Amino acid sequence: MKIAVIALGKIGLPLAVQFASKGHSVVGVDINRAVVDLVNAGQEPFPGEAGLQNKMSEAVSSGRLSATTDYGQAIPDSDAVVVVVPLFVDEEARPDFIWMDAATAELAKHLTPGTLVSYETTLPVGTTRFRWKPMLEGDSGLKEGKDFHLVFSPERVLTGRVFADLRKYPKLIGGLSDEGATEARQFYEAVLDFDDRGDLARPNGVWDLGSAEASELAKLAETTYRDVNIGLANQFARYAAEQGIDIYKVIEASNSQPYSHIHRPGIAVGGHCIPVYPRLYLWNDPAATIVRSARDANAEMPTYTVGLLEGAHGELEGQNVVVLGAAYRGGVKETAFSGVFDTVQGLEARGARVSVHDPLYSEKELSKFGFMAYSQGSGPVDAAVLQADHTEYRDWAPADLPGIRTLVDGRSVLDAAKWNGVTVRTIGRPLDREA
């Protein structure tokens, strides 16, 4: 097949490489000339994706993968076009379709009969049918269901492990017609491999949900569930700490029963997915009080954590406080909706002198976010807050933060025994803990 992938980001590029690895001819489209040039040179444009460099080098050298900024080079006569353009959102995660609209308009200009178009970007329910279909038909002069087929098939992967997740999870599809769904099934079965999953009710593979709307809702539902679950865990954690109860022992005990799946509490819920998609759901269903309450509860956690530090340390005015971790989660060089921003803001509002450390970011990169960078062991520290659970921090000790008196572990990953003489607070653990 000839396949076009629109947007060569942290999801789109691995997808393009995966398709090429199955023997198909793939052209990636991206508006960033630097990314296009790197891909054509066989060089990974961003670090951290397991297996990407080797797979991409092979795909480019074999001629099965190339990249361009020109839709006219990639789209005409394609058997399938996969769209993974980011959906922009504001601070409340209200959707701004500016980039997706522009990409769809360009796609439509060059769309030719016989093409399957699949959107993988997470969308509010109804977007595929009521936004993309009219745009594609109007700008192309073609008729969906007759000249081309349109489906929604959400990406369900995490950056850093895209290739493993593509094999592990069923590929969900939803078309605007039975014929479109059939074409989507045939396409994804030809470009993906699936692990055997004895734990699933039906065989792992391509699952047709019956409509684009069902497929859109499935992605929103699975992610919103996680946000609601974490919100509940955070409320349990705050109450347990007040009562002198270790919430992690409680969660372990509760989850020993097969119908309980309580997630872990923490300082923040970040990334492109969990803090965003519940808001996209609320955009469709503003009466969803449970979803809204959980989102609000999770958004409050950085403020709660700063209060936890202040309660243990005392006045933060003039104190040197280091936030450990700019990334939204450990091992990933990404700050989308990271808790670092609200944590730094909360500390500065209390008069603290705040600096940020992250093993994945250089001082120059941290400064671009407006942060004062901290180097391990480089200067006096009064207090610290662990925001991202990078594995490197598990080996840290007081010598890495000279002078530290108070530490708040926002992810419950540190060994308090290594912090002799330091007051340690952990979200969800009894308040009276001193190493």
C-alpha positions as CSV (number, residue, x, y, z in Angstrom):
1,M,0.0,0.0,0.0
2,K,0.9,3.6,-0.3
3,I,0.3,5.3,3.0
4,A,0.5,8.9,4.1
5,V,0.9,9.9,7.8
6,I,0.1,13.6,8.6
7,A,2.2,15.0,11.5
8,L,5.5,13.3,12.4
9,G,5.4,13.9,16.1
10,K,6.0,11.5,19.0
11,I,3.1,9.4,17.9
12,G,2.9,10.0,14.1
13,L,6.5,9.2,13.4
14,P,6.5,5.8,15.2
15,L,3.3,5.0,13.4
16,A,4.8,5.8,10.0
17,V,7.9,3.6,10.9
18,Q,5.6,0.8,12.0
19,F,3.6,0.9,8.7
20,A,6.9,0.9,6.7
21,S,8.2,-2.0,8.8
22,K,5.3,-4.1,7.4
23,G,6.6,-3.5,3.8
24,H,4.4,-0.6,2.8
25,S,5.5,2.6,1.1
26,V,5.0,5.5,3.6
27,V,5.3,9.2,3.2
28,G,5.1,11.4,6.3
29,V,3.9,15.0,6.1
30,D,5.0,17.6,8.6
31,I,5.1,21.4,8.5
32,N,8.4,21.4,10.4
33,R,11.2,21.4,7.8
34,A,13.8,20.4,10.4
35,V,11.8,17.3,11.3
36,V,11.3,16.4,7.7
37,D,15.1,16.8,7.0
38,L,16.0,14.7,10.0
39,V,13.6,11.9,9.0
40,N,14.9,11.8,5.4
41,A,18.5,11.6,6.8
42,G,17.4,8.7,9.0
43,Q,18.0,10.6,12.2
44,E,15.6,10.4,15.1
45,P,14.2,14.0,15.7
46,F,13.4,13.4,19.3
47,P,15.0,11.1,21.9
48,G,13.5,8.5,24.2
49,E,11.3,6.3,22.0
50,A,12.3,2.7,22.4
51,G,13.4,1.1,19.1
52,L,12.6,4.1,17.0
53,Q,16.1,5.0,15.7
54,N,16.9,1.5,14.5
55,K,13.5,0.9,12.9
56,M,13.5,4.3,11.3
57,S,17.0,3.9,9.9
58,E,16.1,0.6,8.3
59,A,12.8,2.0,6.8
60,V,14.5,5.1,5.3
61,S,17.5,3.2,3.9
62,S,15.2,0.7,2.3
63,G,13.2,3.5,0.6
64,R,10.0,2.5,2.3
65,L,9.8,5.7,4.4
66,S,10.3,9.4,3.4
67,A,9.1,12.7,4.6
68,T,7.9,15.9,3.0
69,T,6.3,19.3,3.8
70,D,4.2,19.0,0.6
71,Y,0.8,17.4,0.8
72,G,0.7,17.3,-2.9
73,Q,3.6,14.8,-2.9
74,A,2.1,12.6,-0.2
75,I,-1.7,12.4,-0.5
76,P,-2.7,11.8,-4.1
77,D,-3.4,8.1,-4.9
78,S,-2.7,7.0,-1.3
79,D,-4.5,3.9,-0.2
80,A,-4.7,5.3,3.3
81,V,-4.1,8.6,5.1
82,V,-3.6,8.6,8.8
83,V,-4.0,11.9,10.6
84,V,-2.2,12.5,13.9
85,V,-2.1,16.3,14.0
86,P,-2.2,17.7,17.6
87,L,-5.5,19.1,18.9
88,F,-4.6,22.3,20.7
89,V,-6.4,23.1,23.9
90,D,-6.4,26.1,26.2
91,E,-5.7,26.0,30.0
92,E,-9.2,24.6,30.5
93,A,-8.6,22.1,27.8
94,R,-11.2,23.6,25.5
95,P,-10.5,22.5,22.0
96,D,-8.9,24.7,19.4
97,F,-8.9,23.0,16.0
98,I,-6.7,25.5,14.2
99,W,-3.9,23.1,13.3
100,M,-6.3,20.2,12.6
101,D,-8.5,22.3,10.4
102,A,-5.5,23.5,8.4
103,A,-4.2,20.0,7.9
104,T,-7.7,18.7,7.0
105,A,-8.1,21.5,4.4
106,E,-4.7,20.6,2.8
107,L,-5.6,16.9,2.9
108,A,-8.9,17.6,1.1
109,K,-7.3,19.6,-1.6
110,H,-5.2,16.6,-2.7
111,L,-7.6,13.7,-1.8
112,T,-8.2,11.3,-4.6
113,P,-10.9,8.6,-5.0
114,G,-10.3,5.2,-3.3
115,T,-8.6,6.6,-0.2
116,L,-9.3,5.6,3.4
117,V,-8.9,8.5,5.8
118,S,-8.3,7.7,9.5
119,Y,-8.1,10.2,12.3
120,E,-6.2,9.0,15.3
121,T,-6.0,12.3,17.3
122,T,-8.3,12.1,20.3
123,L,-11.5,14.1,19.6
124,P,-14.7,15.2,21.2
125,V,-17.6,12.9,20.3
126,G,-19.1,13.8,16.9
127,T,-16.1,15.5,15.5
128,T,-15.3,13.0,12.8
129,R,-18.9,13.0,11.4
130,F,-19.8,16.6,11.8
131,R,-16.5,18.4,11.4
132,W,-14.1,16.4,9.3
133,K,-16.6,14.8,6.9
134,P,-18.1,18.2,5.6
135,M,-14.6,19.7,5.4
136,L,-13.2,16.8,3.4
137,E,-16.2,16.6,1.1
138,G,-16.4,20.4,0.6
139,D,-12.8,20.9,-0.2
140,S,-12.3,17.8,-2.3
141,G,-15.5,17.6,-4.2
142,L,-15.6,13.9,-3.3
143,K,-18.4,12.0,-1.5
144,E,-17.6,10.2,1.7
145,G,-18.9,6.6,1.6
146,K,-18.7,6.6,-2.2
147,D,-15.4,8.2,-3.3
148,F,-13.5,7.8,0.0
149,H,-14.1,6.4,3.4
150,L,-13.6,8.2,6.8
151,V,-13.1,6.5,10.1
152,F,-11.9,7.3,13.6
153,S,-9.3,5.1,15.3
154,P,-7.8,6.5,18.4
155,E,-4.1,6.1,19.3
156,R,-3.8,4.3,22.6
157,V,-0.1,4.4,23.2
158,L,2.3,6.1,25.5
159,T,5.4,7.9,24.3
160,G,8.5,5.9,25.1
161,R,6.8,2.6,24.4
162,V,4.8,3.1,21.3
163,F,5.8,0.0,19.5
164,A,5.1,-2.3,22.5
165,D,1.7,-0.6,23.0
166,L,0.7,-1.0,19.4
167,R,1.1,-4.8,19.8
168,K,-0.4,-4.9,23.2
169,Y,-3.7,-3.1,22.9
170,P,-6.7,-3.8,20.6
171,K,-6.9,-1.3,17.7
172,L,-10.3,0.4,18.0
173,I,-12.1,1.6,14.8
174,G,-15.4,3.3,14.1
175,G,-16.6,4.2,10.6
176,L,-19.3,6.3,9.1
177,S,-20.4,3.2,7.1
178,D,-20.0,-0.5,7.2
179,E,-17.8,-0.4,4.1
180,G,-15.5,2.2,5.7
181,A,-15.2,0.1,8.8
182,T,-14.3,-3.0,6.7
183,E,-11.6,-1.0,4.9
184,A,-10.2,0.2,8.2
185,R,-10.1,-3.3,9.6
186,Q,-8.3,-4.6,6.5
187,F,-5.8,-1.6,6.7
188,Y,-4.9,-1.9,10.3
189,E,-4.6,-5.7,10.1
190,A,-2.1,-5.2,7.3
191,V,0.1,-2.7,9.2
192,L,0.0,-3.9,12.8
193,D,0.9,-7.0,14.8
194,F,-0.9,-8.0,18.0
195,D,0.3,-9.9,21.1
196,D,-1.8,-12.8,22.3
197,R,-4.0,-11.6,25.2
198,G,-5.6,-14.3,27.2
199,D,-7.1,-11.8,29.5
200,L,-9.3,-10.2,26.9
201,A,-12.9,-11.2,26.3
202,R,-12.2,-11.6,22.6
203,P,-9.0,-12.0,20.6
204,N,-6.6,-9.1,20.5
205,G,-6.6,-7.3,17.1
206,V,-8.8,-4.7,15.3
207,W,-12.1,-4.1,17.2
208,D,-14.9,-2.4,15.3
209,L,-17.1,-0.4,17.7
210,G,-19.8,0.2,15.1
211,S,-19.6,4.0,14.7
212,A,-17.1,6.8,14.7
213,E,-18.9,8.2,17.8
214,A,-18.4,5.0,19.8
215,S,-14.8,5.0,18.9
216,E,-14.4,8.6,19.9
217,L,-16.1,8.0,23.2
218,A,-14.1,4.9,23.9
219,K,-10.8,6.9,24.0
220,L,-12.4,9.6,26.1
221,A,-13.9,7.1,28.5
222,E,-10.8,5.0,29.1
223,T,-8.7,8.2,29.9
224,T,-11.4,9.9,31.9
225,Y,-11.8,6.8,34.0
226,R,-8.1,7.1,35.0
227,D,-8.6,10.8,35.9
228,V,-11.6,10.0,38.0
229,N,-9.9,7.1,39.6
230,I,-6.8,9.2,40.5
231,G,-9.1,12.0,41.8
232,L,-10.7,9.4,44.1
233,A,-7.2,8.2,45.2
234,N,-6.1,11.7,45.9
235,Q,-9.1,12.4,48.1
236,F,-8.5,9.1,50.0
237,A,-4.9,10.1,50.4
238,R,-5.6,13.5,51.9
239,Y,-8.1,12.0,54.4
240,A,-5.9,9.1,55.3
241,A,-2.9,11.3,56.1
242,E,-5.1,13.4,58.4
243,Q,-6.2,10.2,60.2
244,G,-2.7,8.8,60.5
245,I,-3.3,6.1,58.0
246,D,-0.9,5.0,55.2
247,I,-3.1,5.1,52.1
248,Y,-0.7,2.9,50.1
249,K,-1.3,0.0,52.5
250,V,-5.0,0.6,52.2
251,I,-4.9,0.6,48.4
252,E,-2.8,-2.5,48.3
253,A,-5.3,-4.2,50.6
254,S,-8.3,-2.9,48.6
255,N,-6.9,-4.0,45.3
256,S,-6.4,-7.6,46.5
257,Q,-10.1,-8.0,45.9
258,P,-10.6,-8.3,42.1
259,Y,-13.3,-5.6,41.7
260,S,-11.1,-2.8,43.2
261,H,-8.6,-1.0,41.0
262,I,-7.7,2.1,42.9
263,H,-4.9,4.1,41.3
264,R,-2.1,5.9,43.1
265,P,-2.4,9.4,44.4
266,G,0.2,12.1,43.6
267,I,1.2,15.7,43.3
268,A,-0.2,16.1,39.7
269,V,-1.8,14.5,36.7
270,G,0.1,15.7,33.6
271,G,0.7,14.8,30.0
272,H,-1.3,15.3,26.8
273,C,-3.9,12.8,27.8
274,I,-5.3,12.4,31.3
275,P,-5.7,16.1,32.2
276,V,-7.0,17.0,28.8
277,Y,-9.4,14.3,27.6
278,P,-11.8,14.6,30.5
279,R,-12.2,18.3,29.5
280,L,-12.9,17.2,26.0
281,Y,-15.6,14.9,27.3
282,L,-17.0,17.7,29.4
283,W,-17.2,19.9,26.3
284,N,-19.8,17.4,25.0
285,D,-21.4,16.6,28.4
286,P,-21.1,19.6,30.7
287,A,-23.5,17.9,33.2
288,A,-21.0,15.2,34.0
289,T,-20.5,16.3,37.7
290,I,-18.3,13.3,38.6
291,V,-15.9,14.0,35.8
292,R,-15.7,17.7,36.7
293,S,-15.2,17.1,40.4
294,A,-12.4,14.6,39.8
295,R,-10.6,17.0,37.4
296,D,-10.9,19.8,39.9
297,A,-9.6,17.5,42.7
298,N,-6.6,16.6,40.7
299,A,-5.9,20.1,39.6
300,E,-5.8,21.1,43.3
301,M,-3.0,18.7,44.2
302,P,0.0,20.9,43.5
303,T,-1.5,23.6,45.8
304,Y,-2.2,20.9,48.4
305,T,1.4,19.7,48.1
306,V,2.8,23.2,48.6
307,G,0.7,23.5,51.7
308,L,2.0,20.1,52.9
309,L,5.6,21.5,52.6
310,E,4.7,24.7,54.4
311,G,3.1,22.8,57.2
312,A,6.2,20.7,57.7
313,H,8.8,23.4,57.1
314,G,7.3,26.6,58.3
315,E,7.3,29.9,56.5
316,L,8.6,29.6,52.9
317,E,9.3,33.3,52.5
318,G,12.9,33.6,51.4
319,Q,13.6,29.9,51.5
320,N,15.5,28.0,48.8
321,V,13.2,25.4,47.5
322,V,14.1,22.9,44.7
323,V,11.4,21.2,42.6
324,L,12.7,17.9,41.5
325,G,11.4,17.1,38.0
326,A,10.0,19.3,35.3
327,A,8.6,16.4,33.2
328,Y,5.0,15.3,33.8
329,R,6.1,11.8,34.6
330,G,9.3,9.9,35.2
331,G,11.5,8.9,32.2
332,V,9.7,11.1,29.7
333,K,11.1,14.4,28.4
334,E,7.8,16.1,28.1
335,T,6.2,18.9,30.2
336,A,2.7,19.0,28.7
337,F,0.4,20.0,31.6
338,S,3.1,19.0,34.0
339,G,2.6,19.7,37.7
340,V,5.9,21.6,37.8
341,F,4.2,24.8,36.6
342,D,1.5,25.0,39.3
343,T,4.0,23.8,42.0
344,V,6.5,26.5,41.1
345,Q,3.8,29.1,41.0
346,G,2.5,28.1,44.4
347,L,5.9,28.2,46.0
348,E,6.7,31.6,44.5
349,A,3.3,32.9,45.7
350,R,4.6,32.1,49.2
351,G,7.8,34.0,48.7
352,A,10.1,31.0,48.2
353,R,13.2,31.2,45.9
354,V,12.4,28.4,43.6
355,S,14.7,26.4,41.3
356,V,14.0,23.3,39.2
357,H,16.1,20.2,38.5
358,D,15.4,17.5,35.9
359,P,17.9,14.9,34.8
360,L,16.4,15.0,31.2
361,Y,16.7,18.7,30.7
362,S,19.7,21.0,30.4
363,E,19.9,24.3,32.3
364,K,19.3,26.1,29.1
365,E,16.2,24.1,28.4
366,L,14.8,24.7,31.9
367,S,15.5,28.4,31.6
368,K,13.3,28.5,28.4
369,F,10.4,27.5,30.7
370,G,11.2,30.5,32.9
371,F,12.7,28.3,35.6
372,M,15.9,28.9,37.5
373,A,17.9,25.6,37.0
374,Y,19.4,23.7,39.9
375,S,22.4,21.4,39.5
376,Q,22.7,18.4,41.7
377,G,24.6,19.3,44.9
378,S,25.5,22.7,43.6
379,G,24.1,25.0,46.3
380,P,22.3,25.3,49.6
381,V,18.7,24.1,49.8
382,D,16.2,24.6,52.5
383,A,13.4,22.3,51.2
384,A,12.5,20.3,48.1
385,V,9.4,18.8,46.4
386,L,9.7,15.7,44.3
387,Q,7.3,16.3,41.3
388,A,8.4,13.7,38.7
389,D,9.3,10.1,39.6
390,H,12.5,9.9,37.6
391,T,14.4,6.8,38.6
392,E,17.5,8.9,39.2
393,Y,15.9,10.5,42.2
394,R,15.6,7.1,44.0
395,D,19.4,7.2,44.6
396,W,19.5,10.8,45.9
397,A,20.4,11.6,49.5
398,P,20.8,14.8,51.6
399,A,24.3,15.4,50.1
400,D,22.6,16.0,46.7
401,L,20.6,18.9,48.2
402,P,23.0,20.4,50.7
403,G,21.4,21.8,53.8
404,I,17.9,20.4,53.1
405,R,15.6,20.3,56.1
406,T,12.3,19.3,54.6
407,L,11.3,17.1,51.7
408,V,7.9,16.4,50.2
409,D,7.7,13.3,48.1
410,G,4.9,13.9,45.7
411,R,5.1,10.5,44.1
412,S,5.8,8.2,47.0
413,V,9.0,6.8,45.4
414,L,11.8,7.9,47.8
415,D,13.3,5.8,50.6
416,A,13.0,7.9,53.7
417,A,15.8,6.0,55.3
418,K,18.3,7.7,53.0
419,W,17.2,11.1,54.3
420,N,18.5,11.0,57.8
421,G,17.8,14.2,59.7
422,V,15.3,15.5,57.1
423,T,11.6,15.9,57.8
424,V,9.9,13.9,55.1
425,R,6.3,14.2,54.0
426,T,4.7,11.9,51.5
427,I,1.2,12.4,50.0
428,G,-1.1,9.9,51.5
429,R,1.2,8.8,54.4
430,P,0.8,9.8,58.1
431,L,2.0,13.4,58.7
432,D,4.3,12.7,61.6
433,R,7.3,11.1,59.7
434,E,10.9,12.2,60.2
435,A,13.7,10.2,58.8
